[in-house]
Structures are given as C-alpha cells and as structure tokens.
Amino acid sequence: MLRYILRRLVSYIPLLIGITLISFLIMRLSPGGPELMSGFGSADSDPEVREKIVRVYGLDRPLHEQYLKWLGNIVTLDFGVSFQDGRSVSKKIMERLPATILLNVCSLFFIFLLAVPAGVYSAAKPGSFFDRAVTILVFAGFSVPAYWLALIFMDYFGVRLGILPISGMVSSGWDYFGPFRKTADVAWHLILPVFISAFTGLASLSRYVRAEMKEVLAMDFITAARARGVSEGDVIWKHAFRNALLPLATLIGLMLPSIIGGGVIFETIFSWPGVGRLMYQAVMARDYPLIMGNGVIVAVLTLAGNFIADVSYAYIDPRIRYK
C-alpha cells in the first residue's frame, strides 16, 4: 500500500508543473495588463509611468525567466505581491480562506447528509412516493439556475420579509457581540448561501448515488444475500452500499477543490468575504499574481482530490493496489 501511495505522489509532480506552466502562459499572454487598471493610471496616462510599473513587477523580462522565478517562489509559498495594493498574495488569500472554507464545508456537509440517504432509499424503493418526490426535487435542482434562485430567495426572505440577511458574513457591530451572539450571527448569515448551494449540489449527487446503488442491488450477490435471509437493512448498507462507494469516491475527490474555488457565484451574489469573491475582483483588475496564486492552490487541491480518490479505490478494492 505504501509503494502504491508513493508511486501516485511522484506521478503528480510533472502534472503540477505542467498545470502551473499552462496557467502562467495563459495569464501572461492575455490582453491588457496591470498598468491599465485603476490605481496605476489609465490607458492614456504617461507612458513612462506605465513602463516603470511594468519594470518594477518584472513584466519586461522574457517569459521563461518570469516563469522560473515565479515557480521558484511558489515552492516556498511566496506567490508575490498583489498589483492592486502591493500586499502579499499569500496573506490576502489566507485572510479570505476561513470564510470560504466555512461556507463550502457547510454546503458539502448538508449535501452529503441529505443526498446519500436520499439516493440509497430511492434505489431501494424505486417507483415509490419517496423516489418520485426525490426525482421531482432533482429535476428542479438541475433546471433552476443557482443565481436566479438566490436572487428570488434574497428578495423574498431578505427584502420583503426581512427575516434573513442577504449580504456579508456578519452584521454591523459584530466586534461588540459576545461569543455566543457572534456564532449565531455568522450562522444566520450562512442560511441563504448554504441552502442555495446545497440545493443545487444535492440534485446531481443524489441521482449519482441512486444510479450506482440501483446497479449494485441488481447483482447476483445481493440476490444470494437475500436468499440467505439477510435483513434488508444489512443488504442495503453492509453489502450494496460498500460496493457502490467506489464510483462515489471519485465525486468526493473532485469536490475537494470546490472547498476553495467553488463559491465564486455565491460569494459574489451574497457579498461573502471569501476567496471566490477575491478572485473575481482580481480578474477584473488583471491582478496576475493573485489569480495565479489561487490557480496553484486549486490545482494542488485538484491533485489532492485525485490522490484521495486513488487511495480510496485501493482501500475499498485491494485488487487496484495489487495491480
């Protein structure tokens, strides 16, 4: 097992380097530049000022020199400084990271909490009232755009009824609240974005679990287990569910990057002070170091998700690691 893990880790090194190279070239070859954004002058400003800005940030050097210097820096987690305010990219991302992790972890928690049992019971009782209700819910989740649903809920529960906050992570005067009230205030602001995110994510995962479970429940070893008198609960959860976990491990691995990079839409709509909103602002400002710093983090999380999926495969099915 250890050899299998080490072999997988080594194989990700050239892949990560390739991802960083492609990301770097795409950003550097994109039109525009930091000299055109607000704070550094407009396009018709003094050419000497723009040239000085380009020279200060090393943008006048050959691309390969810029890439090698940047690659050497990110090994020490130094992503450079932001073009917008000159602050460290690492510090800016770390300041926003807790808010993004909180939002997306809460969303994923409710997605798995609801989607897995819903998919399992829908597969165990196909055609039942519960299965049909889940199907309707799934089609609604697939069909309704998340941003539109978010605006509807913000208008109804936030503007008309005034019972839920529609923007930000905390209320004004939060610094003067007690510990319990601070926690309750953050939880109150989480209700709308978590509900919208969980509702749209619940649809695809529950259908996926249902399809896998339905396929496993039709296999011969399940029929044999029932013929031996095994209870229906044991058949579903001890025999069928574990065999359906193998494809599910892929989804779990692919969802890991969404903890950081999956909340751009929700963070922008709800003015949530997270990394997704920060990246949207960086793209609008052509802040290369900030965009590429986030890109590296998402790439690492993507590879980490694939690694977790690979190890899960090997743990669930020993034939994979032996092969």
NORWORA-V952850 format. One record per residue. N is the residue number from 1. RES is the residue in one letter. PSI is psi in degrees with one decimal (999 if undefined). NEAR is the number of other C-alpha atoms within 10 Angstrom. Layout:
BEGIN
n->N res->RES psi->PSI near->NEAR
n->N res->RES psi->PSI near->NEAR
END
This chain:
BEGIN
n->1 res->M psi->-41.3 near->12
n->2 res->L psi->-41.1 near->8
n->3 res->R psi->-38.8 near->9
n->4 res->Y psi->-43.5 near->15
n->5 res->I psi->-45.0 near->15
n->6 res->L psi->-38.7 near->10
n->7 res->R psi->-39.9 near->11
n->8 res->R psi->-39.7 near->15
n->9 res->L psi->-43.0 near->13
n->10 res->V psi->-35.5 near->10
n->11 res->S psi->-19.0 near->10
n->12 res->Y psi->-16.6 near->16
n->13 res->I psi->-54.9 near->11
n->14 res->P psi->-29.9 near->10
n->15 res->L psi->-42.0 near->13
n->16 res->L psi->-39.9 near->15
n->17 res->I psi->-41.5 near->13
n->18 res->G psi->-39.4 near->12
n->19 res->I psi->-44.8 near->14
n->20 res->T psi->-37.2 near->20
n->21 res->L psi->-47.1 near->15
n->22 res->I psi->-43.5 near->11
n->23 res->S psi->-41.6 near->16
n->24 res->F psi->-45.6 near->22
n->25 res->L psi->-39.7 near->13
n->26 res->I psi->-43.1 near->12
n->27 res->M psi->-42.2 near->16
n->28 res->R psi->-29.8 near->16
n->29 res->L psi->-0.9 near->10
n->30 res->S psi->150.1 near->9
n->31 res->P psi->155.9 near->8
n->32 res->G psi->-175.5 near->12
n->33 res->G psi->174.5 near->18
n->34 res->P psi->-23.3 near->21
n->35 res->E psi->-12.2 near->22
n->36 res->L psi->-6.9 near->16
n->37 res->M psi->164.6 near->17
n->38 res->S psi->144.3 near->11
n->39 res->G psi->-23.3 near->12
n->40 res->F psi->6.6 near->15
n->41 res->G psi->157.6 near->15
n->42 res->S psi->179.4 near->12
n->43 res->A psi->-26.2 near->13
n->44 res->D psi->19.3 near->8
n->45 res->S psi->-178.1 near->12
n->46 res->D psi->123.2 near->10
n->47 res->P psi->-31.6 near->12
n->48 res->E psi->-36.0 near->9
n->49 res->V psi->-43.9 near->13
n->50 res->R psi->-40.5 near->20
n->51 res->E psi->-37.2 near->13
n->52 res->K psi->-39.9 near->13
n->53 res->I psi->-44.8 near->17
n->54 res->V psi->-39.8 near->16
n->55 res->R psi->-38.9 near->12
n->56 res->V psi->-39.1 near->10
n->57 res->Y psi->8.1 near->15
n->58 res->G psi->20.8 near->14
n->59 res->L psi->-5.4 near->16
n->60 res->D psi->-4.3 near->13
n->61 res->R psi->160.0 near->12
n->62 res->P psi->151.9 near->9
n->63 res->L psi->-39.2 near->15
n->64 res->H psi->-33.9 near->11
n->65 res->E psi->-42.2 near->12
n->66 res->Q psi->-42.0 near->16
n->67 res->Y psi->-45.7 near->17
n->68 res->L psi->-38.6 near->11
n->69 res->K psi->-43.6 near->12
n->70 res->W psi->-41.0 near->19
n->71 res->L psi->-39.1 near->18
n->72 res->G psi->-34.1 near->12
n->73 res->N psi->-37.9 near->13
n->74 res->I psi->-16.4 near->14
n->75 res->V psi->-33.2 near->9
n->76 res->T psi->17.2 near->8
n->77 res->L psi->30.1 near->13
n->78 res->D psi->103.3 near->16
n->79 res->F psi->10.4 near->23
n->80 res->G psi->-163.5 near->20
n->81 res->V psi->151.0 near->20
n->82 res->S psi->140.8 near->21
n->83 res->F psi->-21.9 near->24
n->84 res->Q psi->-44.1 near->18
n->85 res->D psi->2.2 near->10
n->86 res->G psi->7.6 near->9
n->87 res->R psi->159.4 near->12
n->88 res->S psi->132.3 near->16
n->89 res->V psi->-41.3 near->24
n->90 res->S psi->-42.4 near->19
n->91 res->K psi->-39.5 near->13
n->92 res->K psi->-40.1 near->15
n->93 res->I psi->-42.3 near->19
n->94 res->M psi->-31.3 near->12
n->95 res->E psi->-35.3 near->14
n->96 res->R psi->-15.4 near->18
n->97 res->L psi->-44.9 near->17
n->98 res->P psi->-39.5 near->14
n->99 res->A psi->-41.2 near->19
n->100 res->T psi->-44.4 near->25
n->101 res->I psi->-42.8 near->18
n->102 res->L psi->-47.3 near->16
n->103 res->L psi->-48.1 near->24
n->104 res->N psi->-33.3 near->23
n->105 res->V psi->-41.1 near->16
n->106 res->C psi->-41.2 near->19
n->107 res->S psi->-47.4 near->24
n->108 res->L psi->-35.3 near->21
n->109 res->F psi->-48.3 near->13
n->110 res->F psi->-31.4 near->17
n->111 res->I psi->-49.6 near->23
n->112 res->F psi->-35.9 near->17
n->113 res->L psi->-35.4 near->12
n->114 res->L psi->-37.7 near->16
n->115 res->A psi->-41.6 near->24
n->116 res->V psi->-52.2 near->20
n->117 res->P psi->-37.8 near->14
n->118 res->A psi->-43.7 near->21
n->119 res->G psi->-39.1 near->25
n->120 res->V psi->-48.1 near->25
n->121 res->Y psi->-29.3 near->19
n->122 res->S psi->-39.1 near->26
n->123 res->A psi->-34.1 near->23
n->124 res->A psi->-29.2 near->18
n->125 res->K psi->68.2 near->12
n->126 res->P psi->140.0 near->13
n->127 res->G psi->-4.3 near->12
n->128 res->S psi->172.9 near->13
n->129 res->F psi->-40.5 near->11
n->130 res->F psi->-43.0 near->14
n->131 res->D psi->-41.8 near->20
n->132 res->R psi->-39.1 near->13
n->133 res->A psi->-42.6 near->12
n->134 res->V psi->-37.6 near->20
n->135 res->T psi->-44.1 near->18
n->136 res->I psi->-43.4 near->13
n->137 res->L psi->-39.2 near->16
n->138 res->V psi->-45.6 near->20
n->139 res->F psi->-36.4 near->13
n->140 res->A psi->-41.9 near->14
n->141 res->G psi->-35.4 near->20
n->142 res->F psi->-35.8 near->16
n->143 res->S psi->-35.5 near->11
n->144 res->V psi->123.5 near->11
n->145 res->P psi->137.8 near->11
n->146 res->A psi->-41.8 near->18
n->147 res->Y psi->-35.8 near->15
n->148 res->W psi->-44.1 near->10
n->149 res->L psi->-38.0 near->15
n->150 res->A psi->-43.3 near->20
n->151 res->L psi->-38.2 near->14
n->152 res->I psi->-46.9 near->12
n->153 res->F psi->-37.1 near->19
n->154 res->M psi->-41.5 near->22
n->155 res->D psi->-42.8 near->14
n->156 res->Y psi->-54.3 near->13
n->157 res->F psi->-26.3 near->15
n->158 res->G psi->-46.0 near->17
n->159 res->V psi->-51.3 near->13
n->160 res->R psi->-51.1 near->10
n->161 res->L psi->-30.3 near->10
n->162 res->G psi->29.9 near->12
n->163 res->I psi->-14.6 near->11
n->164 res->L psi->140.6 near->17
n->165 res->P psi->147.1 near->20
n->166 res->I psi->-1.0 near->24
n->167 res->S psi->154.4 near->20
n->168 res->G psi->175.8 near->18
n->169 res->M psi->-25.6 near->22
n->170 res->V psi->163.6 near->20
n->171 res->S psi->165.2 near->15
n->172 res->S psi->141.5 near->9
n->173 res->G psi->15.1 near->8
n->174 res->W psi->-33.9 near->15
n->175 res->D psi->-21.5 near->10
n->176 res->Y psi->1.1 near->9
n->177 res->F psi->159.6 near->13
n->178 res->G psi->169.9 near->10
n->179 res->P psi->-44.6 near->11
n->180 res->F psi->-42.5 near->8
n->181 res->R psi->-32.4 near->12
n->182 res->K psi->-46.5 near->17
n->183 res->T psi->-43.2 near->13
n->184 res->A psi->-35.7 near->13
n->185 res->D psi->-43.0 near->17
n->186 res->V psi->-43.0 near->17
n->187 res->A psi->-36.8 near->15
n->188 res->W psi->-39.2 near->16
n->189 res->H psi->-19.5 near->20
n->190 res->L psi->-18.3 near->24
n->191 res->I psi->-54.0 near->16
n->192 res->L psi->-53.3 near->22
n->193 res->P psi->-36.7 near->26
n->194 res->V psi->-40.6 near->22
n->195 res->F psi->-45.5 near->17
n->196 res->I psi->-44.5 near->19
n->197 res->S psi->-42.8 near->24
n->198 res->A psi->-37.4 near->22
n->199 res->F psi->-43.4 near->23
n->200 res->T psi->-33.2 near->21
n->201 res->G psi->-25.4 near->21
n->202 res->L psi->-34.5 near->26
n->203 res->A psi->-55.0 near->23
n->204 res->S psi->-40.7 near->16
n->205 res->L psi->-41.2 near->22
n->206 res->S psi->-38.7 near->23
n->207 res->R psi->-37.9 near->22
n->208 res->Y psi->-45.8 near->18
n->209 res->V psi->-40.6 near->25
n->210 res->R psi->-44.3 near->24
n->211 res->A psi->-42.9 near->16
n->212 res->E psi->-43.5 near->21
n->213 res->M psi->-39.2 near->24
n->214 res->K psi->-37.4 near->21
n->215 res->E psi->-42.5 near->13
n->216 res->V psi->-40.1 near->20
n->217 res->L psi->-17.6 near->20
n->218 res->A psi->-0.1 near->11
n->219 res->M psi->162.5 near->11
n->220 res->D psi->-35.7 near->10
n->221 res->F psi->-24.8 near->14
n->222 res->I psi->-41.5 near->17
n->223 res->T psi->-40.0 near->12
n->224 res->A psi->-39.1 near->11
n->225 res->A psi->-41.2 near->15
n->226 res->R psi->-36.1 near->14
n->227 res->A psi->-27.9 near->9
n->228 res->R psi->-3.5 near->9
n->229 res->G psi->15.1 near->9
n->230 res->V psi->137.3 near->13
n->231 res->S psi->153.8 near->10
n->232 res->E psi->-35.5 near->13
n->233 res->G psi->-42.1 near->11
n->234 res->D psi->-36.3 near->13
n->235 res->V psi->-43.9 near->18
n->236 res->I psi->-51.6 near->19
n->237 res->W psi->-32.8 near->13
n->238 res->K psi->-32.9 near->11
n->239 res->H psi->-53.5 near->18
n->240 res->A psi->-43.1 near->23
n->241 res->F psi->-39.9 near->19
n->242 res->R psi->-37.7 near->15
n->243 res->N psi->-22.4 near->17
n->244 res->A psi->-6.6 near->21
n->245 res->L psi->-25.5 near->18
n->246 res->L psi->-52.7 near->19
n->247 res->P psi->-30.7 near->14
n->248 res->L psi->-28.7 near->19
n->249 res->A psi->-30.6 near->20
n->250 res->T psi->-45.4 near->18
n->251 res->L psi->-40.1 near->16
n->252 res->I psi->-42.0 near->18
n->253 res->G psi->-39.5 near->21
n->254 res->L psi->-21.7 near->17
n->255 res->M psi->-14.9 near->19
n->256 res->L psi->-45.0 near->22
n->257 res->P psi->-25.2 near->19
n->258 res->S psi->-15.5 near->19
n->259 res->I psi->-31.5 near->20
n->260 res->I psi->-47.9 near->26
n->261 res->G psi->7.5 near->24
n->262 res->G psi->2.5 near->18
n->263 res->G psi->24.3 near->22
n->264 res->V psi->-48.4 near->19
n->265 res->I psi->-49.1 near->19
n->266 res->F psi->-38.6 near->23
n->267 res->E psi->-34.8 near->24
n->268 res->T psi->-44.8 near->20
n->269 res->I psi->-44.6 near->18
n->270 res->F psi->8.8 near->21
n->271 res->S psi->41.3 near->14
n->272 res->W psi->128.2 near->27
n->273 res->P psi->63.1 near->20
n->274 res->G psi->-173.7 near->28
n->275 res->V psi->-35.9 near->26
n->276 res->G psi->-45.5 near->25
n->277 res->R psi->-37.3 near->22
n->278 res->L psi->-40.3 near->20
n->279 res->M psi->-35.0 near->22
n->280 res->Y psi->-43.9 near->16
n->281 res->Q psi->-36.1 near->16
n->282 res->A psi->-40.0 near->19
n->283 res->V psi->-42.9 near->12
n->284 res->M psi->-29.2 near->9
n->285 res->A psi->2.0 near->20
n->286 res->R psi->42.5 near->22
n->287 res->D psi->86.5 near->22
n->288 res->Y psi->-51.7 near->20
n->289 res->P psi->-39.1 near->21
n->290 res->L psi->-41.7 near->25
n->291 res->I psi->-45.9 near->23
n->292 res->M psi->-32.2 near->22
n->293 res->G psi->-44.5 near->24
n->294 res->N psi->-36.7 near->21
n->295 res->G psi->-39.0 near->18
n->296 res->V psi->-41.9 near->19
n->297 res->I psi->-44.5 near->15
n->298 res->V psi->-38.2 near->19
n->299 res->A psi->-42.7 near->19
n->300 res->V psi->-41.7 near->16
n->301 res->L psi->-35.2 near->21
n->302 res->T psi->-45.5 near->19
n->303 res->L psi->-37.5 near->20
n->304 res->A psi->-37.6 near->18
n->305 res->G psi->-42.0 near->21
n->306 res->N psi->-38.7 near->22
n->307 res->F psi->-43.8 near->18
n->308 res->I psi->-40.0 near->19
n->309 res->A psi->-42.7 near->21
n->310 res->D psi->-44.9 near->21
n->311 res->V psi->-36.6 near->19
n->312 res->S psi->-40.6 near->19
n->313 res->Y psi->-49.3 near->20
n->314 res->A psi->-32.9 near->19
n->315 res->Y psi->-42.0 near->14
n->316 res->I psi->-42.2 near->16
n->317 res->D psi->99.1 near->15
n->318 res->P psi->-21.4 near->12
n->319 res->R psi->-27.8 near->10
n->320 res->I psi->-47.5 near->13
n->321 res->R psi->-32.1 near->17
n->322 res->Y psi->-34.6 near->9
n->323 res->K psi->999 near->7
END
